[in-house]
Amino acid sequence: MTEGRPRRRESLDVNPVEDGYVVYDAARDREHYLNHTAALVLEWCDGERTTAEIARQMQEAFALDDAPEDETAWCVSQLRVEGLVTDG
């Protein structure tokens, strides 16, 4: 798992909706729909936590037996691809 410290881009317009977030990226003129899980990951991308730490928070939040490291790493990588997070 990558041990970078992902950070949410500050220029995003993030709006909570019933089933997650709607995120508008004006710089790219793109809108993104994030489910609750992806919204939590985005919230925890604060430049302070590593991807592994975010996975451990997911484990705690959802009372999982193991930290979902692969799933969290994939989610963070997709948020990077879409330009919603950068390395902090």
ChimeraX commands (.cxc) that place a marker at each C-alpha (Angstrom):
marker #1 position 0.00,0.00,0.00 radius 0.5
marker #1 position 1.24,3.46,-0.86 radius 0.5
marker #1 position 2.18,5.40,2.25 radius 0.5
marker #1 position 1.60,8.86,0.79 radius 0.5
marker #1 position -0.49,11.34,2.72 radius 0.5
marker #1 position -3.34,12.19,0.37 radius 0.5
marker #1 position -4.92,15.64,0.69 radius 0.5
marker #1 position -8.26,16.78,-0.71 radius 0.5
marker #1 position -7.90,19.64,-3.17 radius 0.5
marker #1 position -9.18,22.83,-1.57 radius 0.5
marker #1 position -10.78,24.25,-4.71 radius 0.5
marker #1 position -13.50,21.59,-4.78 radius 0.5
marker #1 position -17.16,22.38,-4.14 radius 0.5
marker #1 position -18.28,19.50,-1.89 radius 0.5
marker #1 position -21.99,19.07,-1.20 radius 0.5
marker #1 position -23.42,16.37,1.07 radius 0.5
marker #1 position -26.42,14.54,-0.37 radius 0.5
marker #1 position -28.51,11.68,0.99 radius 0.5
marker #1 position -26.29,8.93,-0.41 radius 0.5
marker #1 position -22.84,10.55,-0.18 radius 0.5
marker #1 position -21.31,13.64,-1.78 radius 0.5
marker #1 position -21.63,15.52,-5.02 radius 0.5
marker #1 position -18.27,17.13,-5.75 radius 0.5
marker #1 position -17.85,19.81,-8.40 radius 0.5
marker #1 position -14.37,20.50,-9.73 radius 0.5
marker #1 position -14.60,23.91,-11.43 radius 0.5
marker #1 position -11.01,23.73,-12.71 radius 0.5
marker #1 position -11.91,20.65,-14.76 radius 0.5
marker #1 position -15.63,21.43,-15.10 radius 0.5
marker #1 position -16.46,17.97,-13.78 radius 0.5
marker #1 position -19.00,16.69,-11.31 radius 0.5
marker #1 position -18.39,13.56,-9.24 radius 0.5
marker #1 position -20.82,11.46,-7.23 radius 0.5
marker #1 position -19.28,9.72,-4.21 radius 0.5
marker #1 position -21.05,7.09,-2.16 radius 0.5
marker #1 position -20.84,7.21,1.65 radius 0.5
marker #1 position -17.65,5.14,1.77 radius 0.5
marker #1 position -15.82,7.24,-0.81 radius 0.5
marker #1 position -17.07,10.40,0.93 radius 0.5
marker #1 position -15.51,9.22,4.20 radius 0.5
marker #1 position -12.23,8.46,2.46 radius 0.5
marker #1 position -12.27,11.93,0.88 radius 0.5
marker #1 position -12.92,13.51,4.30 radius 0.5
marker #1 position -9.98,11.65,5.81 radius 0.5
marker #1 position -7.65,12.74,3.00 radius 0.5
marker #1 position -6.35,15.67,5.02 radius 0.5
marker #1 position -2.63,15.44,4.25 radius 0.5
marker #1 position -1.97,14.18,7.77 radius 0.5
marker #1 position -3.08,10.55,7.48 radius 0.5
marker #1 position -1.45,7.88,5.37 radius 0.5
marker #1 position -3.56,5.58,3.22 radius 0.5
marker #1 position -2.93,2.81,5.76 radius 0.5
marker #1 position -4.22,5.05,8.56 radius 0.5
marker #1 position -7.33,5.83,6.52 radius 0.5
marker #1 position -7.87,2.07,6.07 radius 0.5
marker #1 position -7.64,1.60,9.84 radius 0.5
marker #1 position -10.21,4.36,10.34 radius 0.5
marker #1 position -12.50,2.56,7.86 radius 0.5
marker #1 position -12.03,-0.62,9.89 radius 0.5
marker #1 position -13.08,1.19,13.05 radius 0.5
marker #1 position -15.97,3.11,11.45 radius 0.5
marker #1 position -17.54,-0.03,9.99 radius 0.5
marker #1 position -16.52,-2.43,12.80 radius 0.5
marker #1 position -14.58,-4.65,10.38 radius 0.5
marker #1 position -12.36,-7.52,11.48 radius 0.5
marker #1 position -9.51,-6.30,9.26 radius 0.5
marker #1 position -8.53,-2.96,7.79 radius 0.5
marker #1 position -9.69,-2.78,4.14 radius 0.5
marker #1 position -6.23,-1.80,2.90 radius 0.5
marker #1 position -6.59,-2.84,-0.74 radius 0.5
marker #1 position -10.02,-1.27,-1.10 radius 0.5
marker #1 position -8.91,1.97,0.56 radius 0.5
marker #1 position -5.78,2.17,-1.59 radius 0.5
marker #1 position -7.91,1.65,-4.70 radius 0.5
marker #1 position -10.36,4.35,-3.61 radius 0.5
marker #1 position -7.56,6.84,-2.90 radius 0.5
marker #1 position -5.95,6.05,-6.25 radius 0.5
marker #1 position -9.27,6.70,-8.03 radius 0.5
marker #1 position -9.67,9.99,-6.17 radius 0.5
marker #1 position -6.16,10.90,-7.37 radius 0.5
marker #1 position -6.95,9.92,-10.97 radius 0.5
marker #1 position -10.05,12.12,-10.87 radius 0.5
marker #1 position -7.99,15.00,-9.45 radius 0.5
marker #1 position -9.89,15.18,-6.16 radius 0.5
marker #1 position -6.84,14.48,-3.99 radius 0.5
marker #1 position -3.14,15.14,-4.28 radius 0.5
marker #1 position -0.18,14.03,-2.20 radius 0.5
marker #1 position -0.01,16.19,0.92 radius 0.5
marker link #1:1,2 radius 0.2
marker link #1:2,3 radius 0.2
marker link #1:3,4 radius 0.2
marker link #1:4,5 radius 0.2
marker link #1:5,6 radius 0.2
marker link #1:6,7 radius 0.2
marker link #1:7,8 radius 0.2
marker link #1:8,9 radius 0.2
marker link #1:9,10 radius 0.2
marker link #1:10,11 radius 0.2
marker link #1:11,12 radius 0.2
marker link #1:12,13 radius 0.2
marker link #1:13,14 radius 0.2
marker link #1:14,15 radius 0.2
marker link #1:15,16 radius 0.2
marker link #1:16,17 radius 0.2
marker link #1:17,18 radius 0.2
marker link #1:18,19 radius 0.2
marker link #1:19,20 radius 0.2
marker link #1:20,21 radius 0.2
marker link #1:21,22 radius 0.2
marker link #1:22,23 radius 0.2
marker link #1:23,24 radius 0.2
marker link #1:24,25 radius 0.2
marker link #1:25,26 radius 0.2
marker link #1:26,27 radius 0.2
marker link #1:27,28 radius 0.2
marker link #1:28,29 radius 0.2
marker link #1:29,30 radius 0.2
marker link #1:30,31 radius 0.2
marker link #1:31,32 radius 0.2
marker link #1:32,33 radius 0.2
marker link #1:33,34 radius 0.2
marker link #1:34,35 radius 0.2
marker link #1:35,36 radius 0.2
marker link #1:36,37 radius 0.2
marker link #1:37,38 radius 0.2
marker link #1:38,39 radius 0.2
marker link #1:39,40 radius 0.2
marker link #1:40,41 radius 0.2
marker link #1:41,42 radius 0.2
marker link #1:42,43 radius 0.2
marker link #1:43,44 radius 0.2
marker link #1:44,45 radius 0.2
marker link #1:45,46 radius 0.2
marker link #1:46,47 radius 0.2
marker link #1:47,48 radius 0.2
marker link #1:48,49 radius 0.2
marker link #1:49,50 radius 0.2
marker link #1:50,51 radius 0.2
marker link #1:51,52 radius 0.2
marker link #1:52,53 radius 0.2
marker link #1:53,54 radius 0.2
marker link #1:54,55 radius 0.2
marker link #1:55,56 radius 0.2
marker link #1:56,57 radius 0.2
marker link #1:57,58 radius 0.2
marker link #1:58,59 radius 0.2
marker link #1:59,60 radius 0.2
marker link #1:60,61 radius 0.2
marker link #1:61,62 radius 0.2
marker link #1:62,63 radius 0.2
marker link #1:63,64 radius 0.2
marker link #1:64,65 radius 0.2
marker link #1:65,66 radius 0.2
marker link #1:66,67 radius 0.2
marker link #1:67,68 radius 0.2
marker link #1:68,69 radius 0.2
marker link #1:69,70 radius 0.2
marker link #1:70,71 radius 0.2
marker link #1:71,72 radius 0.2
marker link #1:72,73 radius 0.2
marker link #1:73,74 radius 0.2
marker link #1:74,75 radius 0.2
marker link #1:75,76 radius 0.2
marker link #1:76,77 radius 0.2
marker link #1:77,78 radius 0.2
marker link #1:78,79 radius 0.2
marker link #1:79,80 radius 0.2
marker link #1:80,81 radius 0.2
marker link #1:81,82 radius 0.2
marker link #1:82,83 radius 0.2
marker link #1:83,84 radius 0.2
marker link #1:84,85 radius 0.2
marker link #1:85,86 radius 0.2
marker link #1:86,87 radius 0.2
marker link #1:87,88 radius 0.2
view
